[in-house]
Amino acid sequence: MAGGEAVALLGANGAGKTTLLKILATLLRPTRGRVMVAGHDAVREPEAVRRHLGLVAHGAHVYEDLTARENLAFWTALGGARVPAADLAAALAAVELERHAGERVRTFSAGMKRRLSLARFVLARPRVLLLDEPFAGLDQRAKKWLEEYLQAFKAGGGAIVMATHSFGRELAVADRIAILAGGAIALEAPRAPLTADDVQRLYALHAEDAP
């Protein structure tokens, strides 16, 4: 896939969606074939690949007893960077959490926690985003914010791979769909000419859990 493009991975539980994301993120090694991310071989150059990646797994994976600001500072320190306070504040503002910077994350809603996890990428500016069920558990305001963020990320030349069971906002962001079955791509198609009903019909033809 190219920069400025988003792919939605559809498929039943166990079809291979999360496994594929983990391979792209260099968390698993492929059993065969070659994986190139941002011009780097994911097996031979995993550190180079990770410098260009942002991964949001299913769930926010935030530190509940730290504040929002402390979470961002800790994440950046783990990456070996020291980020000015002004940059941390700007990242929180970008995800509409500036008023909650000093609050402990255990008080946040699911949508706020997801937005906080995305604030990492506002700071890191990755070239590729890997997202597992990105809209799951979000309220309508958070869903709207995330859709706008992903559209802007694409417009800036970023690439997105989303694993999802949904036929909603993920499809609005996607430029292509890929339906996985049995660990392989059963169908790949451009998103633009397809309605949501068309995608559901294709899913029914190709997915393992289709009725």
C-alpha positions as CSV (number, residue, x, y, z in Angstrom):
1,M,0.0,0.0,0.0
2,A,1.0,3.6,-0.5
3,G,1.2,6.7,1.7
4,G,-2.1,8.5,1.9
5,E,-4.1,5.3,1.9
6,A,-6.1,3.3,4.4
7,V,-6.9,-0.4,4.3
8,A,-9.7,-2.0,6.4
9,L,-9.0,-5.7,7.3
10,L,-12.3,-7.6,7.7
11,G,-12.7,-11.2,8.9
12,A,-14.0,-13.5,11.5
13,N,-12.3,-14.1,14.9
14,G,-9.2,-16.2,14.1
15,A,-9.0,-15.2,10.5
16,G,-5.6,-13.6,11.0
17,K,-6.3,-9.8,11.3
18,T,-4.5,-9.3,14.6
19,T,-1.7,-11.6,13.6
20,L,-1.2,-9.6,10.5
21,L,-1.0,-6.4,12.5
22,K,1.5,-7.9,14.8
23,I,3.7,-9.0,11.9
24,L,3.6,-5.5,10.5
25,A,4.5,-4.2,13.9
26,T,7.5,-6.6,14.1
27,L,5.9,-8.3,17.2
28,L,5.7,-11.6,15.3
29,R,8.0,-13.0,12.5
30,P,6.3,-14.2,9.3
31,T,6.6,-17.9,8.6
32,R,7.2,-17.1,4.9
33,G,7.3,-14.2,2.5
34,R,8.7,-10.7,3.0
35,V,7.3,-7.8,4.9
36,M,8.3,-4.2,3.9
37,V,7.1,-1.2,6.0
38,A,8.1,2.3,5.2
39,G,10.9,1.0,2.9
40,H,12.4,-1.3,5.5
41,D,12.4,-5.1,5.9
42,A,10.4,-5.9,9.0
43,V,12.5,-9.0,9.8
44,R,15.9,-7.7,9.1
45,E,15.4,-4.1,10.2
46,P,12.8,-4.2,13.0
47,E,14.1,-1.1,14.8
48,A,14.0,1.0,11.7
49,V,10.4,-0.2,11.1
50,R,9.3,0.7,14.6
51,R,10.6,4.2,14.2
52,H,7.9,4.8,11.6
53,L,5.0,2.9,13.2
54,G,2.2,3.8,15.5
55,L,0.3,0.8,17.0
56,V,-3.1,1.0,18.8
57,A,-4.0,-2.5,20.0
58,H,-7.6,-3.4,21.1
59,G,-7.9,-1.4,24.3
60,A,-6.2,1.8,25.2
61,H,-3.2,0.4,27.2
62,V,-2.7,3.5,29.4
63,Y,-1.3,3.8,32.9
64,E,-4.3,4.3,35.1
65,D,-2.4,5.8,38.2
66,L,-0.6,8.4,36.1
67,T,-2.0,11.6,34.8
68,A,-2.6,12.2,31.1
69,R,0.5,14.4,31.0
70,E,2.6,11.8,32.9
71,N,1.5,9.1,30.6
72,L,2.7,11.0,27.6
73,A,6.0,11.9,29.3
74,F,6.6,8.3,30.3
75,W,5.8,6.9,26.8
76,T,8.3,9.4,25.2
77,A,10.9,8.6,27.8
78,L,10.6,4.9,27.0
79,G,11.4,5.8,23.4
80,G,14.5,7.6,24.5
81,A,13.2,11.1,23.9
82,R,12.8,14.1,26.2
83,V,9.9,16.1,25.0
84,P,9.3,19.8,26.0
85,A,6.3,20.4,28.2
86,A,4.8,22.7,25.5
87,D,4.9,19.7,23.0
88,L,3.1,17.5,25.6
89,A,0.5,20.2,26.1
90,A,0.0,20.6,22.3
91,A,-0.5,16.8,21.9
92,L,-3.1,16.7,24.6
93,A,-4.8,19.7,23.0
94,A,-4.8,17.9,19.6
95,V,-6.9,15.1,21.2
96,E,-9.1,17.5,23.2
97,L,-7.7,16.5,26.6
98,E,-5.9,19.7,27.5
99,R,-8.3,20.4,30.4
100,H,-7.6,16.9,31.8
101,A,-3.8,17.0,31.6
102,G,-3.3,16.8,35.4
103,E,-6.1,14.2,36.1
104,R,-5.3,10.6,36.8
105,V,-6.3,8.4,33.9
106,R,-8.4,6.0,36.1
107,T,-11.0,8.7,36.1
108,F,-11.2,8.8,32.3
109,S,-13.9,7.3,30.1
110,A,-13.1,4.7,27.5
111,G,-13.1,7.3,24.7
112,M,-10.8,9.6,26.6
113,K,-8.3,6.8,27.2
114,R,-8.3,5.9,23.5
115,R,-7.7,9.6,22.6
116,L,-4.8,9.7,25.1
117,S,-3.3,6.6,23.5
118,L,-3.5,8.4,20.2
119,A,-1.8,11.5,21.6
120,R,1.4,9.5,21.4
121,F,1.3,9.6,17.6
122,V,0.6,13.3,17.6
123,L,4.0,13.6,19.2
124,A,5.8,10.8,17.3
125,R,4.4,11.6,13.8
126,P,4.6,8.0,12.5
127,R,4.3,7.3,8.8
128,V,2.2,4.2,9.4
129,L,-0.7,3.6,11.8
130,L,-1.8,0.1,12.7
131,L,-5.2,0.0,14.5
132,D,-7.1,-2.9,16.0
133,E,-10.8,-2.1,16.2
134,P,-10.1,1.6,16.4
135,F,-13.7,2.8,17.0
136,A,-14.7,0.1,19.5
137,G,-16.0,1.4,22.8
138,L,-15.9,5.1,21.8
139,D,-18.8,7.6,22.3
140,Q,-20.0,9.5,19.3
141,R,-17.9,12.6,20.0
142,A,-14.7,10.4,20.2
143,K,-15.7,8.5,17.1
144,K,-16.1,11.8,15.2
145,W,-12.8,13.1,16.4
146,L,-11.0,9.8,15.5
147,E,-12.5,9.7,12.0
148,E,-11.4,13.3,11.4
149,Y,-7.9,12.6,12.7
150,L,-7.5,9.5,10.5
151,Q,-8.6,11.4,7.4
152,A,-6.1,14.2,8.2
153,F,-3.4,11.6,8.8
154,K,-4.0,10.2,5.3
155,A,-4.1,13.6,3.8
156,G,-0.7,14.2,5.2
157,G,0.7,11.2,3.4
158,G,0.3,8.6,6.2
159,A,-0.7,5.0,5.7
160,I,-3.3,3.2,7.8
161,V,-4.1,-0.5,8.3
162,M,-7.2,-1.2,10.4
163,A,-8.5,-4.5,11.7
164,T,-12.2,-4.4,12.3
165,H,-15.5,-6.3,12.5
166,S,-17.4,-3.1,11.8
167,F,-19.0,-1.8,8.6
168,G,-19.3,1.8,9.9
169,R,-16.8,4.5,10.3
170,E,-13.8,2.3,9.4
171,L,-15.3,1.9,5.9
172,A,-15.7,5.7,5.7
173,V,-11.9,6.1,6.3
174,A,-10.8,3.1,4.1
175,D,-9.7,3.3,0.5
176,R,-9.5,-0.4,0.2
177,I,-10.9,-3.4,1.9
178,A,-9.3,-6.8,2.4
179,I,-11.4,-9.8,3.7
180,L,-9.3,-12.4,5.5
181,A,-10.2,-16.1,5.9
182,G,-8.1,-18.9,7.1
183,G,-5.0,-16.7,7.5
184,A,-5.1,-15.5,3.8
185,I,-6.7,-12.7,1.9
186,A,-9.8,-14.0,0.3
187,L,-10.7,-10.8,-1.4
188,E,-9.2,-7.3,-1.9
189,A,-11.1,-4.5,-3.5
190,P,-11.2,-0.7,-3.8
191,R,-13.6,0.8,-1.3
192,A,-14.8,3.7,-3.3
193,P,-17.4,2.0,-5.6
194,L,-18.8,-0.1,-2.8
195,T,-21.7,0.7,-0.5
196,A,-21.9,-0.7,3.0
197,D,-24.4,-3.2,1.7
198,D,-22.0,-4.2,-1.0
199,V,-19.3,-4.8,1.6
200,Q,-21.6,-6.9,3.7
201,R,-22.5,-9.0,0.7
202,L,-18.9,-9.6,-0.2
203,Y,-18.2,-10.4,3.5
204,A,-21.0,-13.0,3.4
205,L,-19.5,-14.6,0.3
206,H,-15.9,-14.8,1.6
207,A,-15.7,-14.7,5.4
208,E,-15.6,-17.8,7.5
209,D,-18.2,-16.7,10.0
210,A,-20.7,-15.7,7.3
211,P,-24.2,-17.3,7.6
